[in-house]
Amino acid sequence: MSDDLNKRIAEAQDKLAAQKRPRNGSDGKGWSTGYRMASDFVAAILVGAVLGWGIDALFGTMPWGLIVCLTLGFSAGVRMIMRTANEQANAPAAENEDENA
């Protein structure tokens, strides 16, 4: 009887150990989030610069269109970074609730 119980305990412990993953970010999720934030920020600034340059070329308002659109692009980039950071901050709580269910 005790051999059967020891075998079942060992199997349950092995199964439990296989289900648990390290929470230290070793799966690369942090890197991908960082690259996403950086690319969103750079893209927002580039879009603002191109849009401002186009407005300046079209209306002859050099350099005001570029300055205004760069500022708007920078603001949009910061806003996207903040949104992504908030999503990541709230994501682990949802993952933990799913695992406990």
N, CA and C atoms as an extended XYZ file, in Angstrom:
303
Properties=species:S:1:pos:R:3:atomname:S:1:resname:S:1:resid:I:1 pbc="F F F"
N         0.818       -1.183        0.000 N   MET     1
C         0.000        0.000        0.000 CA  MET     1
C         0.867        1.253        0.000 C   MET     1
N         1.950        1.285        0.773 N   SER     2
C         2.765        2.489        0.872 CA  SER     2
C         3.539        2.740       -0.424 C   SER     2
N         3.919        1.660       -1.141 N   ASP     3
C         4.601        1.857       -2.428 CA  ASP     3
C         3.674        2.531       -3.424 C   ASP     3
N         2.406        2.134       -3.438 N   ASP     4
C         1.436        2.742       -4.342 CA  ASP     4
C         1.227        4.216       -3.993 C   ASP     4
N         1.145        4.508       -2.723 N   LEU     5
C         0.959        5.890       -2.281 CA  LEU     5
C         2.180        6.741       -2.624 C   LEU     5
N         3.384        6.221       -2.398 N   ASN     6
C         4.604        6.947       -2.733 CA  ASN     6
C         4.705        7.191       -4.228 C   ASN     6
N         4.292        6.219       -5.015 N   LYS     7
C         4.321        6.372       -6.474 CA  LYS     7
C         3.352        7.459       -6.915 C   LYS     7
N         2.156        7.473       -6.352 N   ARG     8
C         1.156        8.492       -6.711 CA  ARG     8
C         1.606        9.884       -6.278 C   ARG     8
N         2.243        9.974       -5.110 N   ILE     9
C         2.756       11.268       -4.640 CA  ILE     9
C         3.847       11.776       -5.580 C   ILE     9
N         4.743       10.898       -5.975 N   ALA    10
C         5.829       11.291       -6.877 CA  ALA    10
C         5.274       11.745       -8.228 C   ALA    10
N         4.280       11.037       -8.752 N   GLU    11
C         3.671       11.426      -10.024 CA  GLU    11
C         2.985       12.789       -9.909 C   GLU    11
N         2.292       13.009       -8.797 N   ALA    12
C         1.620       14.297       -8.597 CA  ALA    12
C         2.632       15.428       -8.474 C   ALA    12
N         3.745       15.196       -7.788 N   GLN    13
C         4.770       16.226       -7.658 CA  GLN    13
C         5.426       16.527       -9.011 C   GLN    13
N         5.667       15.503       -9.801 N   ASP    14
C         6.237       15.714      -11.133 CA  ASP    14
C         5.294       16.515      -12.019 C   ASP    14
N         4.023       16.194      -11.945 N   LYS    15
C         3.030       16.915      -12.748 CA  LYS    15
C         2.950       18.377      -12.322 C   LYS    15
N         2.981       18.612      -11.021 N   LEU    16
C         2.919       19.975      -10.502 CA  LEU    16
C         4.164       20.767      -10.892 C   LEU    16
N         5.332       20.142      -10.825 N   ALA    17
C         6.579       20.820      -11.205 CA  ALA    17
C         6.585       21.160      -12.696 C   ALA    17
N         6.001       20.300      -13.521 N   ALA    18
C         5.952       20.560      -14.961 CA  ALA    18
C         5.007       21.714      -15.287 C   ALA    18
N         3.988       21.919      -14.480 N   GLN    19
C         3.029       22.992      -14.734 CA  GLN    19
C         3.585       24.360      -14.363 C   GLN    19
N         4.443       24.424      -13.373 N   LYS    20
C         4.972       25.702      -12.919 CA  LYS    20
C         6.086       26.164      -13.851 C   LYS    20
N         5.975       27.425      -14.281 N   ARG    21
C         7.006       28.023      -15.113 CA  ARG    21
C         7.686       29.131      -14.304 C   ARG    21
N         8.943       29.410      -14.602 N   PRO    22
C         9.611       30.505      -13.897 CA  PRO    22
C         8.985       31.842      -14.271 C   PRO    22
N         8.838       32.739      -13.298 N   ARG    23
C         8.229       34.055      -13.509 CA  ARG    23
C         9.275       35.163      -13.596 C   ARG    23
N        10.500       34.805      -13.964 N   ASN    24
C        11.558       35.802      -13.999 CA  ASN    24
C        11.739       36.423      -15.375 C   ASN    24
N        10.810       36.229      -16.288 N   GLY    25
C        10.897       36.842      -17.608 CA  GLY    25
C        11.821       36.105      -18.554 C   GLY    25
N        12.146       34.866      -18.288 N   SER    26
C        13.078       34.144      -19.135 CA  SER    26
C        12.453       33.710      -20.457 C   SER    26
N        11.161       33.932      -20.633 N   ASP    27
C        10.526       33.543      -21.882 CA  ASP    27
C        10.668       34.605      -22.969 C   ASP    27
N        11.316       35.745      -22.700 N   GLY    28
C        11.550       36.766      -23.711 CA  GLY    28
C        10.423       37.759      -23.872 C   GLY    28
N         9.398       37.671      -23.057 N   LYS    29
C         8.268       38.577      -23.192 CA  LYS    29
C         8.666       40.017      -22.894 C   LYS    29
N         9.559       40.215      -21.964 N   GLY    30
C        10.020       41.559      -21.641 CA  GLY    30
C        10.748       42.215      -22.800 C   GLY    30
N        11.571       41.440      -23.492 N   TRP    31
C        12.284       41.972      -24.654 CA  TRP    31
C        11.317       42.372      -25.753 C   TRP    31
N        10.342       41.531      -26.016 N   SER    32
C         9.404       41.848      -27.092 CA  SER    32
C         8.577       43.082      -26.748 C   SER    32
N         8.218       43.237      -25.488 N   THR    33
C         7.481       44.428      -25.070 CA  THR    33
C         8.348       45.674      -25.219 C   THR    33
N         9.606       45.571      -24.857 N   GLY    34
C        10.522       46.706      -25.004 CA  GLY    34
C        10.701       47.116      -26.446 C   GLY    34
N        10.868       46.133      -27.326 N   TYR    35
C        11.004       46.448      -28.748 CA  TYR    35
C         9.720       47.042      -29.313 C   TYR    35
N         8.592       46.559      -28.837 N   ARG    36
C         7.318       47.113      -29.289 CA  ARG    36
C         7.194       48.581      -28.872 C   ARG    36
N         7.541       48.875      -27.620 N   MET    37
C         7.472       50.257      -27.152 CA  MET    37
C         8.405       51.161      -27.954 C   MET    37
N         9.623       50.699      -28.171 N   ALA    38
C        10.601       51.505      -28.910 CA  ALA    38
C        10.156       51.746      -30.346 C   ALA    38
N         9.665       50.711      -31.003 N   SER    39
C         9.246       50.888      -32.400 CA  SER    39
C         8.004       51.767      -32.508 C   SER    39
N         7.077       51.656      -31.558 N   ASP    40
C         5.910       52.546      -31.559 CA  ASP    40
C         6.328       54.001      -31.384 C   ASP    40
N         7.274       54.243      -30.477 N   PHE    41
C         7.723       55.601      -30.215 CA  PHE    41
C         8.432       56.196      -31.432 C   PHE    41
N         9.342       55.440      -32.021 N   VAL    42
C        10.071       55.931      -33.194 CA  VAL    42
C         9.126       56.139      -34.369 C   VAL    42
N         8.188       55.228      -34.565 N   ALA    43
C         7.244       55.374      -35.671 CA  ALA    43
C         6.371       56.614      -35.507 C   ALA    43
N         5.935       56.891      -34.299 N   ALA    44
C         5.105       58.080      -34.067 CA  ALA    44
C         5.886       59.355      -34.383 C   ALA    44
N         7.145       59.404      -33.975 N   ILE    45
C         7.963       60.589      -34.248 CA  ILE    45
C         8.226       60.723      -35.744 C   ILE    45
N         8.524       59.622      -36.427 N   LEU    46
C         8.780       59.681      -37.869 CA  LEU    46
C         7.537       60.109      -38.642 C   LEU    46
N         6.393       59.597      -38.265 N   VAL    47
C         5.155       59.999      -38.932 CA  VAL    47
C         4.909       61.486      -38.711 C   VAL    47
N         5.128       61.968      -37.506 N   GLY    48
C         4.975       63.392      -37.237 CA  GLY    48
C         5.930       64.233      -38.063 C   GLY    48
N         7.183       63.797      -38.185 N   ALA    49
C         8.177       64.545      -38.954 CA  ALA    49
C         7.812       64.586      -40.439 C   ALA    49
N         7.427       63.454      -40.985 N   VAL    50
C         7.064       63.408      -42.411 CA  VAL    50
C         5.813       64.231      -42.675 C   VAL    50
N         4.836       64.132      -41.810 N   LEU    51
C         3.612       64.903      -41.969 CA  LEU    51
C         3.905       66.403      -41.864 C   LEU    51
N         4.707       66.800      -40.900 N   GLY    52
C         5.071       68.209      -40.755 CA  GLY    52
C         5.857       68.731      -41.937 C   GLY    52
N         6.798       67.934      -42.422 N   TRP    53
C         7.579       68.340      -43.591 CA  TRP    53
C         6.673       68.495      -44.806 C   TRP    53
N         5.727       67.582      -44.963 N   GLY    54
C         4.789       67.683      -46.083 CA  GLY    54
C         3.911       68.925      -45.988 C   GLY    54
N         3.454       69.245      -44.793 N   ILE    55
C         2.632       70.449      -44.611 CA  ILE    55
C         3.457       71.694      -44.912 C   ILE    55
N         4.706       71.703      -44.456 N   ASP    56
C         5.582       72.844      -44.739 CA  ASP    56
C         5.835       73.000      -46.235 C   ASP    56
N         6.069       71.887      -46.919 N   ALA    57
C         6.324       71.951      -48.358 CA  ALA    57
C         5.072       72.391      -49.119 C   ALA    57
N         3.923       71.984      -48.657 N   LEU    58
C         2.675       72.298      -49.347 CA  LEU    58
C         2.255       73.751      -49.136 C   LEU    58
N         2.365       74.219      -47.911 N   PHE    59
C         1.872       75.557      -47.590 CA  PHE    59
C         2.975       76.599      -47.422 C   PHE    59
N         4.235       76.215      -47.449 N   GLY    60
C         5.339       77.152      -47.311 CA  GLY    60
C         5.437       77.768      -45.923 C   GLY    60
N         5.166       76.997      -44.905 N   THR    61
C         5.173       77.503      -43.525 CA  THR    61
C         6.405       77.053      -42.765 C   THR    61
N         7.511       76.832      -43.465 N   MET    62
C         8.739       76.316      -42.882 CA  MET    62
C         9.121       77.096      -41.635 C   MET    62
N         9.460       76.596      -40.538 N   PRO    63
C         9.527       75.250      -40.001 CA  PRO    63
C         8.361       74.927      -39.081 C   PRO    63
N         7.308       75.715      -39.084 N   TRP    64
C         6.263       75.583      -38.079 CA  TRP    64
C         5.481       74.281      -38.180 C   TRP    64
N         5.180       73.825      -39.374 N   GLY    65
C         4.467       72.563      -39.518 CA  GLY    65
C         5.274       71.400      -38.961 C   GLY    65
N         6.598       71.435      -39.233 N   LEU    66
C         7.483       70.384      -38.736 CA  LEU    66
C         7.548       70.407      -37.208 C   LEU    66
N         7.657       71.579      -36.629 N   ILE    67
C         7.742       71.687      -35.171 CA  ILE    67
C         6.453       71.197      -34.511 C   ILE    67
N         5.317       71.632      -35.033 N   VAL    68
C         4.037       71.252      -34.441 CA  VAL    68
C         3.797       69.750      -34.595 C   VAL    68
N         4.032       69.210      -35.770 N   CYS    69
C         3.772       67.780      -35.995 CA  CYS    69
C         4.773       66.892      -35.258 C   CYS    69
N         6.027       67.350      -35.118 N   LEU    70
C         6.983       66.582      -34.311 CA  LEU    70
C         6.536       66.532      -32.855 C   LEU    70
N         6.032       67.654      -32.356 N   THR    71
C         5.544       67.676      -30.978 CA  THR    71
C         4.346       66.737      -30.806 C   THR    71
N         3.441       66.767      -31.771 N   LEU    72
C         2.292       65.860      -31.712 CA  LEU    72
C         2.730       64.399      -31.820 C   LEU    72
N         3.694       64.111      -32.685 N   GLY    73
C         4.211       62.747      -32.816 CA  GLY    73
C         4.881       62.262      -31.546 C   GLY    73
N         5.646       63.155      -30.906 N   PHE    74
C         6.283       62.804      -29.638 CA  PHE    74
C         5.224       62.502      -28.572 C   PHE    74
N         4.204       63.347      -28.516 N   SER    75
C         3.128       63.136      -27.535 CA  SER    75
C         2.392       61.824      -27.788 C   SER    75
N         2.127       61.533      -29.058 N   ALA    76
C         1.458       60.273      -29.392 CA  ALA    76
C         2.329       59.076      -29.024 C   ALA    76
N         3.637       59.185      -29.243 N   GLY    77
C         4.548       58.103      -28.883 CA  GLY    77
C         4.582       57.845      -27.390 C   GLY    77
N         4.621       58.919      -26.602 N   VAL    78
C         4.614       58.769      -25.143 CA  VAL    78
C         3.303       58.136      -24.689 C   VAL    78
N         2.208       58.560      -25.306 N   ARG    79
C         0.905       57.992      -24.934 CA  ARG    79
C         0.842       56.490      -25.242 C   ARG    79
N         1.388       56.081      -26.388 N   MET    80
C         1.396       54.651      -26.731 CA  MET    80
C         2.265       53.855      -25.763 C   MET    80
N         3.398       54.424      -25.355 N   ILE    81
C         4.262       53.740      -24.390 CA  ILE    81
C         3.535       53.574      -23.060 C   ILE    81
N         2.852       54.615      -22.618 N   MET    82
C         2.116       54.525      -21.353 CA  MET    82
C         0.996       53.487      -21.432 C   MET    82
N         0.304       53.423      -22.562 N   ARG    83
C        -0.770       52.446      -22.734 CA  ARG    83
C        -0.210       51.021      -22.699 C   ARG    83
N         0.907       50.797      -23.395 N   THR    84
C         1.521       49.468      -23.400 CA  THR    84
C         2.009       49.085      -22.002 C   THR    84
N         2.591       50.040      -21.286 N   ALA    85
C         3.064       49.755      -19.923 CA  ALA    85
C         1.901       49.411      -19.002 C   ALA    85
N         0.787       50.110      -19.147 N   ASN    86
C        -0.386       49.794      -18.324 CA  ASN    86
C        -0.946       48.412      -18.662 C   ASN    86
N        -0.945       48.049      -19.944 N   GLU    87
C        -1.412       46.720      -20.341 CA  GLU    87
C        -0.531       45.645      -19.711 C   GLU    87
N         0.787       45.855      -19.727 N   GLN    88
C         1.704       44.878      -19.169 CA  GLN    88
C         1.594       44.804      -17.651 C   GLN    88
N         1.323       45.931      -17.022 N   ALA    89
C         1.187       45.928      -15.567 CA  ALA    89
C        -0.066       45.181      -15.123 C   ALA    89
N        -1.105       45.220      -15.917 N   ASN    90
C        -2.353       44.552      -15.567 CA  ASN    90
C        -2.405       43.110      -16.066 C   ASN    90
N        -1.542       42.730      -16.977 N   ALA    91
C        -1.576       41.388      -17.563 CA  ALA    91
C        -1.246       40.280      -16.562 C   ALA    91
N        -0.215       40.387      -15.716 N   PRO    92
C         0.085       39.280      -14.802 CA  PRO    92
C        -1.056       38.957      -13.841 C   PRO    92
N        -1.822       39.939      -13.429 N   ALA    93
C        -2.948       39.668      -12.536 CA  ALA    93
C        -3.973       38.785      -13.228 C   ALA    93
N        -4.238       39.034      -14.493 N   ALA    94
C        -5.188       38.217      -15.239 CA  ALA    94
C        -4.636       36.810      -15.459 C   ALA    94
N        -3.323       36.681      -15.715 N   GLU    95
C        -2.730       35.359      -15.915 CA  GLU    95
C        -2.801       34.544      -14.622 C   GLU    95
N        -2.546       35.174      -13.487 N   ASN    96
C        -2.598       34.456      -12.209 CA  ASN    96
C        -3.996       33.987      -11.895 C   ASN    96
N        -4.999       34.782      -12.229 N   GLU    97
C        -6.391       34.372      -11.984 CA  GLU    97
C        -6.743       33.166      -12.835 C   GLU    97
N        -6.249       33.124      -14.083 N   ASP    98
C        -6.525       31.974      -14.957 CA  ASP    98
C        -5.866       30.715      -14.421 C   ASP    98
N        -4.653       30.826      -13.889 N   GLU    99
C        -3.957       29.650      -13.378 CA  GLU    99
C        -4.614       29.112      -12.120 C   GLU    99
N        -5.152       29.985      -11.292 N   ASN   100
C        -5.770       29.540      -10.045 CA  ASN   100
C        -7.142       28.929      -10.252 C   ASN   100
N        -7.763       29.200      -11.354 N   ALA   101
C        -9.125       28.690      -11.608 CA  ALA   101
C        -9.120       27.212      -11.915 C   ALA   101
